[in-house]
Amino acid sequence: MNRQIVLGMGAGQCGTGLLAEILNQQPCARVTHQEPPLLPWTPDGRTGGIGERLRRMLDARQEPVVGDVASFYLPYVEEAVALEPSIRIVCLTRPREEVVEGFCRSLDGGFPFPVNHWSREPAPGWHHDPILSRTFPQYDTQDRTEGIRRYWDEYHQRVEELLRRYPDNVRLWDTEILTTEAGVREVLSFAGIPADQQVILTGRREAPSMPGAVPNPRRRLDPMDPRRCRA
């Protein structure tokens, strides 16, 4: 098969980690999740552009299908399609309020100080993360919840425009598609994985763990689990 680049994206808290795992399970593929260096939401020339990133994927990996999954690809889609007309971009979506809740829970539990990626000037006592905050847009609000909602709205508005402009390159699916075999096969087929080579891994909701339980690294996690899509 010819070499294929696949990018995955979504506003966050939407199963991008699981998507990367599913794609990377394919024998013919090597797909990572948020591979450094992370691209800034507003290109600044310091981390290299999308063209350099795509070339690096092709040069450093030998598999027929290569790619990465991260929310920050959205501003780079037009350039990526121009550079690689056969590129496939899988976008996941999840209801806005679930994304807001997931981000707040993840940030509050993952940092020793209050973090607000989406505020241009965080309120006193709140902070940007020096790496992650650059991968999100910032707004003139110090209310984190409002900022996440504005981000989700902007993200999905731009995705809808991309779907109209690049119907052969960009597809949008609800995260729940990753919980069924038929759904995973649909995504893999779009990504260019031949049906006879597809390895099916699906997400599912997990029962609450017992205190002190040791997690199984090979278990199938719920695509809604915030561990699947870090801030």
N, C-alpha and C positions, 0 to 999 in steps of 0.2 A: 504494500500500500504506500501511496505517496505520503510525505511528511505533512502533518497537520498541527497547527497551533490552536489550542483551546484556552480561552480565558473564562473564568467564572467571576461573577460579581453579585452584589446585592447590598442593600443599605446597611446591613449588619444585623446580628442576632437572628439570622434567617437560615442557618444551615450551611454556610459556605465551607466550614471545616469538613462537614460530612460530604459535601459535593467533591471537595478535593480528594478525600479519602476514597470515594467511589471511583473517581477517574483514575487515581493512582493505582488502584487494585487491578486495572486492566493490564494484561501481559505486555501489550504493545505501547504502554503509555508511561510517562513520568510527569506527574502534575503535583506541584507544591501548593502550600497555603501561605500566603503573605510572605513570599520569599524576599529577604532583604537585598538591596536597600529598598525601603518602602517609598513609593512615589508620593509626592505632595499633591494635595488637591489642586493647588495652583502651581503649574510647572515653574520651576525656578532655575533650571539649568545646572543645579549642583549635584543632583543624583542621576543625571542622564535621562534621556527621554524614553518614550515607549519604543522607539525604533531600536535603540541600543539594547533595551531589555529583551525584545523579541529576538534579536540577533544572538544575544548571549544564550537564550534558551536553546536555540537551534545548534549553536556551536558546542555548547557544553554537554548536551544530552544527545544520545544516539538513538533513542526510541522513535518510532514513527509518529507518535502523538506526544506532544510536549505542551506544557502550559503552567499556569498559576491561577490561583483564585484569591481575590481580595476586593474589598469594596471600593478601593481607590482607583480602579480602572475606568470608572464611568467618564471622567473628563478626557480620557485618551482614546475613546472608541473610534471617533472619526479618523484620527491619524493611523490607528492600528489597522483599520479596514483599508485605508489607502495604501499602506505599506504591504499588507498581506491580504489580498482580496478574497482568499479562501478561508480566512480566520473564522472560527466559530466562537460565539460569546454566549454563555449560559448565564442568565440572570434569575435570581431567586427573589421572591417577595413574601412578605409576612405582614399581617395587619399592623397598622401604624402604632396603635396603643400597646400591642404586644412587644413591638420593637422598643418603644420608649421604656416600658417596664423592664425588659431584658437588659438594655443598656444601663439603666440606673442601678439595677441589682448587681450587674457585673462590675461596674465602676466602683460602687460602694464597697464591694467585697474584695476588689483586686488592688486597691491602692491604699496606702496609709494616710492619705490626705484627700480632701475633696477635689475631684477632677471634673472639669467642664470643657470638653473638646470644642464645643460649638459656640462659645462666646468670644467675640473679638477681644474684649477686655473683661476677664472673669471678675466676679464680685470679690470684695475683700475676704480673704481666707480660702478662696478657691484658686485652682491652678490649672495650667496647661501641662500635658505630658510633653517633654521635649521632642519625642519622636512621633508618637501616635497622633497628637493633636494636629500636626501638619497634614495628616491624610484626610482631614475633614474640613468642610467649609465652616467659616466663622460668621456669626451674625451680630447685629447690634442689639443683643439682649443678654442679660445676665441670668436669665431663667433657663436652667439646663433643659427642663422638660419642653419649654417652648422652642428652644434651639433644636432639639432632636426632632420635634414635629416639623419644623420648617425644613430641616435636612431631609426627612423622609418625603415630604411633599415635593421638594425640588428634585430629589433623586428619581422619583417615579414619573414626574413630568418629563424629565430628560430621557428616561428609558422609553416612554411612549413615543417620543419623537424619533428615537433611534429605531424602534420597531417599524415605524413607517418608512424610514429612509433606507434601512438595511434589513429587509425581511429575510434574506438568505443567510445573513450573518448573525443576527441577534434573535434570541428567543427568551420569553419570560414565562416562568412557571411559579406557581405557589409552592412553597417549601414542602407541602404535604406530598408532592409527587415523588419525593425521595423515600417515602414509606411503603411503596408498593413495587412489586417486581415489574409490572407493566410500565409504571412511571419511570423507573430507573432505566429500563430498556429504551424508552422514548428519548430520554436525555442522552444516553450513550450513543444511540443511532444518530442523533443530531450532531454529536461531537465527533462523528466519523469513525466510531468503533464498529467493525463488522459484527453482524448479529451472531455469527458462529464463534466469535472470540470474546463475547461479552461475559464478564464475571459479575454476578449480581450480588450486591451488598445493599441492604436497605436499612433505614433508620426506624426505630420504634420507641415508644415511650417506655421508660424504665420505672419499675417500682422503686420507692424510696429505699436508699441503702440503710442497712443497720449501722448504728454507731460503731466506728472502729473497723468497718469492713474494708478490705483491700480491693480496689477496683481492678477489674480484668481489663488489660489494655486492648484486648481484641473484641470486647463486647460491642454490640451495636447500640449506639446512643440515639436518643431522641433528637431529631434535627432541630427541635426547638430549644434544646439544652444550650445555655449560653456558652458552655465550654466549646461548642462547635463553631462559634463565631465570636472571637474575642474582640474587645472594643477597638 
